[in-house]
Amino acid sequence: MKILGIETSCDETALAVVSDKSLIGAWRGKPLKVEVSTVLSQIQTHEKYGGVVPEVAAREHLQAMGPMLEKDIPFDGKGIDAIAVTAGPGLAPALRVGVETAKTLALLWGVPLIPICHLEGHIYASWLPRAKRVLPFLPQPVPSFPALCLIVSGGHSELVVMKGHGQFERIGETLDDAAGEAFDKVAKMLSLPYPGGPQIARLAVGGQVDAFDFPRGLLNRDNLDFSFSGLKTSVLYTLRSNDEKLDDEEFRKNIAASFQEAVVDVLVRKTMRAAKRVKPASIVLAGGVAANIELRARMRAAGETEGIDVFVPPLTYSLDNAAMIAAAGYFRAQDEKNFVDPLDLAADSNLDIV
């Protein structure tokens, strides 16, 4: 079975084809095969605005989609068994481009159409192959159920228990700013370019993680929710009270390192608290913030301490891409109840995973 994935939820136009020659193998824990995966980023377009402009993103998707399809996908859809498309959440104008493209192709080729929640796609990035492996001839494991999933991105910070393919239960979420949003806002405070997350991570290298005692929101409360607004505000007040040091590189590095440490500390400790409660067979780190090197390392170390396998997607599939959407669609395609009439599908910027 081959699934065409389409992703246009924000500022990346992405197409992918994912397959598995052995359906039984995929369900027994083998990673899927990525036959095609292309991503066209709009970062340079939106950089001058300091963030993504929805209408501009949609226009860029429209300009990119046709040439990308022509280059990478058979015109007649030969070999494609179903189409999976990000239906939400995301920027409504951007989502519509991908959804309308998928609807047109599904009608043209006469294949099933499967709407996918963007967050579910990020989780399924851990079912994609690792590009570099120490012993490539050995089988590559995939997450076991129940899996505890930490989804961290620009708009989401939540803990979800994945009981099986397509079966999700949310047990914790952010009460205000998401982790990725906090990264972006602090980056703006430091006059760093868009996107802010990677810029903060680079600046934090060489900085002192304990230079500033920034707050850890809700960490001392007996729940699994997140809060990063207080942390963001604390950074703002620290910068205002040290206005004369804003051009001091060491000061800026220490701010970035201490801020990043606070975010990572909360994410890892809350996840491990959840693990003690739900006793998962595996932990999955998902979302754009999963590309943060410090978070990846700390989550793996914590999992090893607790004796739980931690799955972190390759950097290639941590950020927005269509292979993860196709992977989610692959497992959804095993039940025809997940197919929708192309004429009935509409983009939903508020689509939820549960």
N, C-alpha and C positions, 0 to 999 in steps of 0.2 A: 504494500500500500504506500502511495506517495501523496503527501499533503503539501499544497502550496500555502505558505503563510504570508500575510500582508500586514505590515505595521506602519501606522502613521499617526500615533497618538499625540506626538509632540513635535520635536524638531529633527527626527530622523526618518527618512523614507527608506523602508527596508522590505526586501523580498527574500524568500527562502523556500527550498524544497527539502523536506525531511522524509525519510523512509526507513523501513526495516524489512529485509527480505524474509525474516521469520517473525510473524506476529506472536507466536508462542514465546519466542526468545525475548521479545520486548516486555511481555507481561511477566516473564520470569526474572527480570532484572538486568537485561542487557540495554546499553545505551542505544539511542537511535542514531541513524546515519544522516549526516547533513550533506546533501548532494550539491546544493547551491545556497549561498548566503551572501547577500550584498546589502550594504548600508551606506546611504548617502547622507552625511551630516550637514546641518544648516548652521553650525556653530558660528562660522565666520559671518554669516548673514545677520544673526541676532546679536552678535557681540557688541555692535555699536549701540544697541538699545539697552544693554545691560540685562537682558532677559528675553524670553520668547514672546513674540507678538503673534497671536493666533492667526490673524488674517494673512500675515506675511508667510507664516508656516504653511498654511493651506495652499497659497499660491506656489510656493516652492515645491510642495508635494505634487501638485498638478503638473508642473513643468518636468519633474523628474520621473514620474510614474511610467509614462509611455515609453521613453527610451530604455528604462530599466527592464520593463517587461519584454520589449523587443529583443534586448540583448541576452537575457538570461532564461526566459520561459518560452517553451514551444508555442507558436502562434495558435495552433489548433488545440492546445491543452492536452496533447497526446501523452498518456502515461499518468496524468494527474487524476487522482481518485476523489479528492475533495479539496475545498478551499477553506482555510481558517483565517479569520480576520479579526483584528482588534476592534471590538465594538465600543469599548470604554474601559475604564475612565480615561479622561484626557481632555485635550482642547477640542471643543465641538467642531470648529471649522476644519481642523486637521483630521479628526476622526472621519468626517464625512467623505473625504477624498478616498481613504482606504476602503471604507464600507461600500461606497458606490462603485468603486473599481471591482471589488469582490463580487458584488451582486451582478454586475454586467458579465463578468467572466463565468460565473456559475450558470447564468441563463444561456450564455453563448455556448458553453461546453457541455451543458447538461449534467453537471456534477453537484453533489451536495454542498451546502454552505453551512459553516459552523461559526457562530459568533464566539469570541473569546474575551474574557476579562483580562485586561493587561497585567493585573497582579498575578493571576493564575499563570500567565505566560512566564513571568519572572521566576516563579517557583519551578516550572518545568525546564528551566535552563540547566538544572542539575541532572536532567536526563539526556543531556547532549554530551558528545565525546570530548575528552580533554585532548588538546592538540599535542602537548608534550608529556610523555610518560616515561618513567624510569625503566619499567619493564613492559613495553607495549604488547608483548605476546600474551600477557596474563589478562583474564577477563576484567573489565572495568565495572566496579560496583555502582549501583544507583541507590537512592534513598529507600529505606524500608519503612513500612507503615506500622504504627502511626508515626508520622513525621511532624516534628515541631518546626514551623517555618517562621523565621523573622524576616518580614518584608520591610525594607528601608529604602525610601526614595525621596524625591523632592516633595511629593504630596502625601506620602504614607509612611507611617511607622506603626506596625502592628504585629501581633503574635497570632498565628493561625495554626490550628491542629489539622493536619491532613490525614484523614482516617483511611483513605483509599483514593484511587483516581477519581478526581472530580468531586470529592467529599471534603468539605471544609467547615471548620468551626472557629470563629474568632474568639480569642480569650483575653486579648489585650490590644489597646490602640492608643494613639496619641490624643490628648485632650486639647491640644492647641497646635503649635507648630510641629511639623514633621522634622525628622533629623536632617534630611536633605535640604529642606527649606531653611533650617537654622544655619547650615553650612553656607548657603547662598547669601543669606542676610549678613552674616558675620564677614564674609568675603567683601561685600559691598562696603561695610564699615571700614575695612582695611584698604579700600580703593583697589581691590583686586578685580581683574577682568572676569567676564562670564565664560564658562560656568564656574561657580565659586568653589564647589566641593574639591575638585582636583587642585585648584590653586591653594586652598587652605592646606591640603595634604603636603604639597611641595614646600610651602613656606614653613610648615611645622618641622621639617627635617632639620635637626640640629638645635631645635628649641628645647627649653626645659618644660617638661610636662607638669611640674609642680611649682612653676614660677608664680602662678595665680591659682587661688583656691576657688575655682568657679563652682557654683551649685550643681548638684545632681538631682534634678527634678523627680519627685515621687519615689526616690530610691528607698527612703525610710518608711514608706507606707506599704502595708501588706496587700498590694495589688499587682497587676501585671500591665498597668497602663503607663504611658509615657507623657512627659511634658518637657518641652525645650524652650518655652518662651522666657522663663526666668533666667535660664542660662544665657540666652541671647541678650536680655536686658542687662545682665551683669557685665557682659563684655562691653556693651555700649557705654555704661557708666564708667568702667575702667578706662576706656579710651578717652572719654571726656575729661576725666580727672588727671590724665597724663598727656594732655594735648601737646606739650613740648617734646614728647618722645615719639610722635607719630611717624617721624622720618628715621628713627633709630631702628636699624635692621634687626639687632638682637632683641629689642623690645617687641617688635612685630612678630618675630619667630616664636618668642615665648608666649605671646597672646595666642597665636595659632596652635601651638603645641598643647597649651593648657586647655584651650577650648576643645580641640579634637580629643584629648584624653578624657574630658568630662563626658562627651557624647559616647565614645566607645565604651567607657566604663559602665554607663547606664544601660546601653544596649546589651552588652555581654552579661552583666549581672542580672538583669531582668529576664533574659532568655534562660539562664541557668536556674533562676528561681522557678520559672515555668516548667523547666525540665524535671525538677524535683517533684512537681505536683502531678504532671501528666505522664511521666515516665515514658518518653518516646523511644522508639527504636533507632531514630536518627534525627539530626537537626539539619535544617536547610536554611542557608543564608541567601536571601534573594533581594533584587532591586538594585537600582543604580548605585546606591551607597555601598553595596556589596563589593564594589571595585576598590574601596578604600583599603589599602594594604595593611594598615594597623588593625582595622576591624577584622579583616580576614585572619590575620595571625593570632589575634587574641581569642577569637571565637574557636579556632582550631585548638589552641592550647587549653581553653576551658573545657572543651569537649573531651579532650584526651584525659584531663584530670578527672572528669566525671565518668569516663568510660563509655562515652556516646560518640558514634560516628558523626562527624560534621561534614556536610557537603557544601562546597563553595563552588559556584560555576566558574569556568574559565573567564578571564578578563574580557575576552571577545564577546561572551554571551552575558556578561553582567549588566552592561548598558543595553539600551533599547535595541532590539533586533527582531527579525521575523522568524528566525529558527526556533526561538522559544515559543512563539505563537503557533507555529506549525507543530511543534512537539505537543503542546497542550491539545491542539486540534486532532492529533493522531489518536490520542487516547479517548477523546470525546467521540471520535468517529466510530468507535466500536459499538455505540448505542445510537440507533437511528432517531431516538427521541431528541438528540442534540442537534439534529438537522433543522434548518428553518427555511421557510419559503423566501427566496430572495426579495420578492415584492413586499414582504412584511418587515424586513430588517431595517432598523434605523440606528444611527449612532446614538449612544447614550453616555454623555460625559459623567454621569453619576453611577454608572454600572458598578456593582459591588461583587466581591468574590463569594459572599455568603448570602 
